[in-house]
Amino acid sequence: MRRFLLGLAAVVWMAAACAAPVAPSAVGPSSAPSASAAVPSASPSSRAGVVVGGDRPVTVHTPASYDAQEPAPLLILLHGYSTSGEEHDRYFELGPAADARGFVYASPDGTIDRQGNRFWNATDTCCDFDDGGVDDVAYLAGVIAEIQANLAIDPKRIYVLGHSNGGFMAYRLACDEAEVIAAIVSLAGATYADPADCSPSAPVSVVQIHGTADDTIKYQGGTIPGSPPYPGAEATAQTWAAYDGCDERSTPLDAKVDVDADLASGTDPAETTVAEWRGCTSAVTVQLWTIPDGGHAPTIASSFADTILAFLLDHPKPSP
């Protein structure tokens, strides 16, 4: 399996480090996969364009088919704790699929904490371990607004994809910027511990993706030291189904999805089951994709990026 530093494997060490000094060589890097392994290069078909983000600059990628007369969908990609937007762009191999589907996309960076790790100040459970209070909602909302000011973006097709700490941040954006965000996809993230802390002002489609063997952010929920317990994958999806006015119970779908290239369901490479909450009050969808025996950092299947982008395109912001 391709090795990749996804940061939240070091959360226990980092949370403890906020209270007392800990030698970095004792724990931390040795407990997480290495970031030094080669990852795929960015797609040459994904053209770099506008730079936005102020003191946290991010390059916006535009597809070869971009036409200012035809507003394009926009995707914001959020990295995991201690990694970067560029690393997660490569991890998801997003460029070719985004180019083929006509997406404008950007993969910004979080701020750097006292231990030198990038993070997002997301929900009440993750991951501002320094209690710095950085306003990442304002930063990311500003990034989206700058992109809209410079490129033709369809306001009904603005999406967020996040992994781990980035998945937590995707939920924070869906809570605070529900008028802007059409749909989010969270891989190994979770929503707020207290559902009352989130009051989305508009419906948002959600896909929660989680491996049952994730020992960093656990499928059934758990605790990052010093923070309230985070909800499990099913509880997270159920909470958003309630926000969106969907049915109380989910419906299993027949089709499976190939998320992890190292796993399969018998002879079928598509191993991930899908449950869907239906009957939502608006034209939105809430789904839970469960990766049997999947870990925190799945080896991303070659079809994953296109599958995600296809789902997002099928779920624009509903008309008022």
DAFEN-V701908 format. One record per residue. N is the residue number from 1. BURIAL is # if it has 9 or more other C-alpha atoms within 8 Angstrom, else .. Layout:
# DAFEN-V701908
n=N burial=BURIAL
n=N burial=BURIAL
This chain:
# DAFEN-V701908
n=1 burial=.
n=2 burial=.
n=3 burial=.
n=4 burial=#
n=5 burial=#
n=6 burial=#
n=7 burial=#
n=8 burial=#
n=9 burial=#
n=10 burial=#
n=11 burial=#
n=12 burial=#
n=13 burial=#
n=14 burial=#
n=15 burial=#
n=16 burial=#
n=17 burial=#
n=18 burial=#
n=19 burial=.
n=20 burial=.
n=21 burial=.
n=22 burial=.
n=23 burial=.
n=24 burial=.
n=25 burial=.
n=26 burial=.
n=27 burial=#
n=28 burial=#
n=29 burial=#
n=30 burial=.
n=31 burial=.
n=32 burial=#
n=33 burial=#
n=34 burial=#
n=35 burial=.
n=36 burial=.
n=37 burial=.
n=38 burial=.
n=39 burial=.
n=40 burial=.
n=41 burial=.
n=42 burial=#
n=43 burial=.
n=44 burial=.
n=45 burial=#
n=46 burial=#
n=47 burial=#
n=48 burial=.
n=49 burial=.
n=50 burial=#
n=51 burial=.
n=52 burial=#
n=53 burial=#
n=54 burial=.
n=55 burial=.
n=56 burial=.
n=57 burial=#
n=58 burial=#
n=59 burial=#
n=60 burial=#
n=61 burial=#
n=62 burial=#
n=63 burial=#
n=64 burial=#
n=65 burial=.
n=66 burial=#
n=67 burial=.
n=68 burial=.
n=69 burial=.
n=70 burial=.
n=71 burial=#
n=72 burial=#
n=73 burial=#
n=74 burial=#
n=75 burial=#
n=76 burial=#
n=77 burial=#
n=78 burial=#
n=79 burial=#
n=80 burial=#
n=81 burial=#
n=82 burial=#
n=83 burial=#
n=84 burial=#
n=85 burial=#
n=86 burial=.
n=87 burial=#
n=88 burial=#
n=89 burial=#
n=90 burial=#
n=91 burial=#
n=92 burial=#
n=93 burial=#
n=94 burial=#
n=95 burial=#
n=96 burial=#
n=97 burial=#
n=98 burial=#
n=99 burial=#
n=100 burial=.
n=101 burial=#
n=102 burial=#
n=103 burial=#
n=104 burial=#
n=105 burial=#
n=106 burial=#
n=107 burial=#
n=108 burial=#
n=109 burial=#
n=110 burial=#
n=111 burial=.
n=112 burial=#
n=113 burial=#
n=114 burial=.
n=115 burial=.
n=116 burial=.
n=117 burial=#
n=118 burial=#
n=119 burial=#
n=120 burial=#
n=121 burial=#
n=122 burial=#
n=123 burial=#
n=124 burial=.
n=125 burial=#
n=126 burial=#
n=127 burial=#
n=128 burial=#
n=129 burial=#
n=130 burial=.
n=131 burial=.
n=132 burial=.
n=133 burial=.
n=134 burial=.
n=135 burial=.
n=136 burial=#
n=137 burial=#
n=138 burial=.
n=139 burial=#
n=140 burial=.
n=141 burial=#
n=142 burial=#
n=143 burial=#
n=144 burial=.
n=145 burial=.
n=146 burial=#
n=147 burial=#
n=148 burial=#
n=149 burial=.
n=150 burial=.
n=151 burial=.
n=152 burial=#
n=153 burial=#
n=154 burial=#
n=155 burial=.
n=156 burial=#
n=157 burial=#
n=158 burial=#
n=159 burial=#
n=160 burial=#
n=161 burial=#
n=162 burial=#
n=163 burial=#
n=164 burial=#
n=165 burial=#
n=166 burial=#
n=167 burial=#
n=168 burial=#
n=169 burial=#
n=170 burial=#
n=171 burial=#
n=172 burial=#
n=173 burial=#
n=174 burial=#
n=175 burial=#
n=176 burial=#
n=177 burial=#
n=178 burial=#
n=179 burial=.
n=180 burial=.
n=181 burial=#
n=182 burial=#
n=183 burial=#
n=184 burial=#
n=185 burial=#
n=186 burial=#
n=187 burial=#
n=188 burial=#
n=189 burial=#
n=190 burial=#
n=191 burial=#
n=192 burial=#
n=193 burial=#
n=194 burial=.
n=195 burial=.
n=196 burial=.
n=197 burial=.
n=198 burial=#
n=199 burial=.
n=200 burial=#
n=201 burial=#
n=202 burial=.
n=203 burial=#
n=204 burial=#
n=205 burial=#
n=206 burial=#
n=207 burial=#
n=208 burial=#
n=209 burial=#
n=210 burial=#
n=211 burial=#
n=212 burial=#
n=213 burial=#
n=214 burial=#
n=215 burial=.
n=216 burial=.
n=217 burial=#
n=218 burial=#
n=219 burial=#
n=220 burial=#
n=221 burial=#
n=222 burial=#
n=223 burial=#
n=224 burial=#
n=225 burial=.
n=226 burial=.
n=227 burial=#
n=228 burial=#
n=229 burial=#
n=230 burial=#
n=231 burial=#
n=232 burial=#
n=233 burial=#
n=234 burial=#
n=235 burial=.
n=236 burial=#
n=237 burial=#
n=238 burial=#
n=239 burial=#
n=240 burial=#
n=241 burial=#
n=242 burial=#
n=243 burial=#
n=244 burial=#
n=245 burial=#
n=246 burial=#
n=247 burial=#
n=248 burial=.
n=249 burial=.
n=250 burial=#
n=251 burial=.
n=252 burial=.
n=253 burial=#
n=254 burial=.
n=255 burial=.
n=256 burial=#
n=257 burial=#
n=258 burial=#
n=259 burial=#
n=260 burial=#
n=261 burial=#
n=262 burial=.
n=263 burial=#
n=264 burial=#
n=265 burial=.
n=266 burial=.
n=267 burial=.
n=268 burial=.
n=269 burial=#
n=270 burial=#
n=271 burial=#
n=272 burial=#
n=273 burial=#
n=274 burial=#
n=275 burial=#
n=276 burial=#
n=277 burial=#
n=278 burial=#
n=279 burial=.
n=280 burial=#
n=281 burial=.
n=282 burial=.
n=283 burial=.
n=284 burial=#
n=285 burial=#
n=286 burial=#
n=287 burial=#
n=288 burial=#
n=289 burial=#
n=290 burial=#
n=291 burial=#
n=292 burial=#
n=293 burial=.
n=294 burial=#
n=295 burial=#
n=296 burial=#
n=297 burial=.
n=298 burial=#
n=299 burial=#
n=300 burial=#
n=301 burial=#
n=302 burial=.
n=303 burial=.
n=304 burial=#
n=305 burial=#
n=306 burial=#
n=307 burial=.
n=308 burial=#
n=309 burial=#
n=310 burial=#
n=311 burial=.
n=312 burial=#
n=313 burial=#
n=314 burial=.
n=315 burial=#
n=316 burial=#
n=317 burial=#
n=318 burial=#
n=319 burial=.
n=320 burial=.
